[in-house]
Amino acid sequence: MAETRRAEISGAGFAGLVAATALAQRGWQVRVHEKGETLRTEGAGIVLWGNSLQVLDDIGATHDIMSNSMTPPAYETRMDNVIQSQETLDGIRWRTMTRGHLFNSLLLAAREAGVEVKPGSRVVSATADGVLTTADGASTKADLIVGADGVGSAVRDSLGFEVRRERSRDGITRFLVPRRKAELSALEPDTEWDNVIDFWNLDPRVLRVLYTPANDEELYIALMAPAADAEGSRVPIDLDLWTSIFPQLAPVLQDAARIQGRYYGYQTTRVDSWTRGVAALVGDAAHAMCPALAQGAGCAMQNAYTLAVAATAASDDELPAALAGWERLERPYTDRCQDRSQEYADTRAMSQGNQFTGESVETALYEPTDPHRHEKASA
């Protein structure tokens, strides 16, 4: 029998766990290194689209995901509390949930697939021929190395990838708070509070609240403000400021004001290549993006999955070329998603509504688990 191939993965986030699970399910021996002493995810809530939901279907995580998540009736956009659009997103699969729920579902799938997840193991370097070194000085030879270790990726930086970062003028602070649907309904009884509602205000100052129900009990809200606005970007939030602009959201803003929070500036990260030899980058290490299209995690998971498929199909000798071929086929989709997300962030054009049409939904409709997807695209 052929010897089992080994993959070493840096980073136990969404991309790392998807890559690990997909590889293990295809016969690889997989170990995931996580620098944190505990296994957890940062952030509050998340929106997943068809591309990433197909990946979850394939690795067997969907049943657990569905248990505590929801598909809102519509994506609603408002300017000065006047509805600009209500998009029911017919034909587009999507789901909202907490990031913790997604992480736990992916961790369960990885462990069921036989993945070894090692917390407290900080990767410091990797080589193109497959040697991964951790902070304790241990080095391991692998057939495949995956750098899924975020925007500050040690795998990427140790391999000498060229990195270019583009920063935008805005940023957000994310919170997970109770739904308080009855209290919100008392303030605005005609509002469908199960919708995702994108509240915008551009005058007298730029402030935005993205209201996203995650399940029956929890609400994800993201508060956007320019980095130059000291009051708007302050954490804990300036409750008087936010409720003066969005009084209908006072019950959930009051909860958010009790949370320390962290303000994140929008950023796009691009690298000259996603691969070096038998090492490959996925997720924020390779392609961090502005959250306008809610596809940062989606692209991370779709690329992690397709990487696992491409690596498995190649022999050891063919693997470097196979990884380069994987990037050549998959990267254009992510590059275009980065570009569109950056444009939306730069122009604030999402405030106009009706954004989930045409090219903007290319990534949401992408089918990473379809082996004939590229043939169909070129037909």
N, C-alpha and C positions, 0 to 999 in steps of 0.2 A: 504494500500500500504506500501511496505517496505520503511524505511527511507533512504533517499539519503546518500550514503557514501561520506566522505570528505577526500580529499588528500591535503596535504601541501607540496609544492616543494620548495627547496632552490636552486636558480640559474636559470636565464632566458637565458641560452645558448641553444645550439642546443638540447642537451639531455633533459634539463628541459622542453623546449617547446614541444618536441615530446611526452614526457611522459604525460604532461598536456593535450595536444590535444587528444591523444589516450584515456586517462581516461575520459575526458569530453564527448567525443563522445560515450562512453559506459555507460554514466549515472552518473558519479561522479561529485560532486561539487569540483572544483579545484581552488586553489590559488597558484600563483607562486611569491616567494619573490626574488627580485633582489636588491643587496646592492647598485648598482650604481644609481645615481639620474636620469640618463637617460637610456633608453633602446637602446642598441647598441651592436655590437660585435667587438672584436679586430681582427686584422689580415688583410690579403689582399685578396687572392683567395683560392679556394678549388677545389679538385677533388672528385666527388662522384661516387661510383660504384653501381652495381646492388643491393647489399644488402640494402643500404640506399635509393636508388631510389624507391625500392618496398615499403618502409615505407612511403615515400612521396606520392606515389600513393594511399596508403590506407587511409591516413589522409586527402587527397584532396588538397595537395599542389603542385602537379605536373604541373598543367596548369600555375600557376604563375611562377614556377621555369623555365619552358621552354621559357618563354617570353624574357629572357635576359641572356641566357647561350648557350653553344655549345658543340657538340661532335667533337673533333679534328679528322682529318683523320687517324692519327697514333701517337704512342708514339715512338719517335726517340731517340736513345742514341748515343752520340759522345764521342770519346776520342781524345784530341788534334785536334778537329774539323774534325775528320775522322769518318764517320758513322759506328757504330758497329752493329746496328740493327734498323729496322723500323717495329714495331709491330702494325698491324692494329686491334688487339684485337677482332677478329671475334668471335662472340658468347658471348662477355662480354659487358654488358651495362655500359656506363659511361658518365659522363657529367662534364664540367668545368664551373665555375661561380665565381663571387665575394662572399666573405663571407657575405658582407652586403646584397646582393640580397637573399641569402639563409636565413639569419636571418629575413629579412622583410617578406619573404614568410611564414616562420614558425610562426612568430608573427601574421600574418593575419589569418592563419588557427586556431591558438589558440583562438583568439578573436571571430572568427566566431563560434567556438565550445562552447563559453560561459565561457572561462577561465578568471579568474581575475588575472591580472598581476600587481604586486605592486612594483614599483621602490622605491628606497630609504629605503628598508626594509631589514636590515642585520640580517640574522639568526646567532645566537651565540651558540645554542645547540639544541639537540634533545634527546629524550629518546626512549628506545626500545619499550615502551608501547604506543608511539604515541603522546608525548607532544613536541611541537616545540616552542622555545623561541627566540624572536628577541631582538635587542639591546635596544629597548625602554622599555624592561621589560615585554612586553605582551607575554602571553603563550596561545597556542591554542591546543586543543585536536583534533587529527585526527585519522581516521581509517588507513591511510597510510601516511608515510613520505618518501620523495624521496630526497636524497642528490645528487644534480647535480651541486654542487658548486665548481668544479674545483680542481686543485692540492692542494690547501690550504683549503680543505673542512672543515668547522666548524662542519657540521653534522657528518662526519667521525671521526674527532678528539674528539668530545665530547662523542661519543659512545665507544671510546677506541679501535678502530680497530688497529691492528698492520700493520704498513706501512713499505715497503722496497723499496728503490729507487736505481736505477742503472743509472749511468751517462755515457755518451759516450764522446769520444774525440772531436766530431764535433758539430757544431751548425749552425743555419741559421738566416739570416735577411730577412724579407719578405717585398715586395713592390708591390703596385698597381700603374701602370704607363700607359700612352697612348700606343696603339698598335704600332704606327709608322711603319706600314707594308711597306709602299712605300719606306721609308728610309732604312729599313733593306733589302728590295728586291734590292735596288740599290747597296748595298754592296755585297750581295750574291744572284744573280738573280735565281740560280738553286735551292735554298732552298724553301721548302714548309713551309711558315711561319705561317700556320694555325695548324701545328703539335705542340704537346707538344714535346719540345726538351730538352734533359738532357745533358748539356755540362759539360764534365769532363776534369780536368787537374790534373795529379798526380806528374808531374816533370816539373820544379824544385820545385814546391810547390803544395800542395793540395788545389785546389779551384774548385768550381762547381757552375754552374748557371742552375737552373731549370726554363725553359721558358714555361709558360702555358697561352695561350690565354684564357681569361675568357668570352669574348663576342666579338662583332664586333669592339668595341671601346677601351676595357680595357685589359691590360696584367698583369698577376701575375708573378713576378719573385722572386725566392728564391735564395739567395746567401749563399752558404755553405763554411765554413772554419773551421779549427781546433780551439778550444778555446785557444790553446797555441800560435796561430799566431796572434800577437797583431795588425798587419797591416790588415790582412785578415778579422778579426772579428771586426774591428773598425767601429763605426757609428758616424756621417755619413760615408759612405763608402769612401775608398781611390780610387778615380776615376782613377788615373794614374795606380795604380796596376791592377785593374779589367779590364781596357781597354787594358792593355799591354798583358793580357792573352786571353781576349775575344774581339778582336778589331771589330769583326763582329756585336757585340751587343752594340757598342758605343752609338747609339742614345737612347736606353732605359736605359743604365747605367747612362747616363748623367742626365736623369730624376730622377733616383733612388738616385743619389748623392745629390739632392736638398732636400731629405726627411730625417728627423732625424733618423727614424728607431730604432729598438731594436734587439739586438743579443740574440737568445734563444739557450741555450745548449740543446742537445738531452737528453731526460730523459725517463725512464720507471718507472712507479709507480705500485706496486702490493700491495694488502691488503690481510690479512688472510681470510677474508670473505667479501661478498658483502651485507650481511643482518644481522640485529639484531632485533629480534621480528618483529614489523610491519614497520621497517625502512629499506630502501634499498639504495645502492649507484649505480650511473650510470655515465658514462663519465669519465673525467679525475680524478674525486674523487676516482674512483675505479681502473681505468686501463689506465692511460696516457701512451702513447707509442711514440717511434721514428717515424718520418713521412715517413719512407722509402716506405711503401706500401700505403700511403695516406689513412689510415683507422682509424685514431684517431676519427674523427667525425662520420665515418661510423659505427664503433662498438658502439659508444655512442648512436647513433640514433636507431640502431637495438636492443640494449639491453633495451633502454627506452621503445620502442614499445612492445617488448615481455614481459617486466615487467608489463605494463598496461594490457595486455591480461591475463597474469597469475593471477594478483591481482583481476581482474574482475570475473574470473571464480571461485574464492574461496569465501567461506562464511567468516564472521568476525572471527569465531573461527578457521577456517582453514588457515587464511592468513599467519601467521608466517611459517607454514610448506610449504605453497604454494610458498612463496618467497624463501625458502631454496631449494625447488625443481626446481624453475626457475633458480637459480644460478647453480645448479648441471647440468642442461641440456645445458644452454647457455654459461657458463664460458669457457669450453674447447675450443670453437671456438676463443674467444677473447684471451685466454692464448697463443694459437698457433700463432695468428696474432702478439701478442706482441713479442713472441720469434723470429719470422721470421724478424720482423721489426728491432729488436735489433741486430740480426745477420748481416743483411744488413748494418746497421749503423756501426757496429764494423769492418766489413771486407771491406766496400766500394765496395762490389761485384756488385752493380747496375751499376757500370762503365763498366762492361763487356757486358751489353745489354741482350736482350732476357730473361728478368726476369719475365714476366707475363705468366708463364706456371706452370703446375703441382700444387704443394702445395701452391705456392705463390698467386694463385688466389682463394684459398678455400673460403676466406671471401667475395671476390667480387661476387662469384657465390652463396653464401648462400641465402636462401629464408626465411627470418624471418616471412613473412606473410602467409606462407604455414603451416596450422595446422598439416600436416602429415610429416613435414620435418625430424623429428627425426626418425620416422618409416622408411622413405626412406633411411636415412643415415645408419641405422643398418641392412637394408635388404641385 
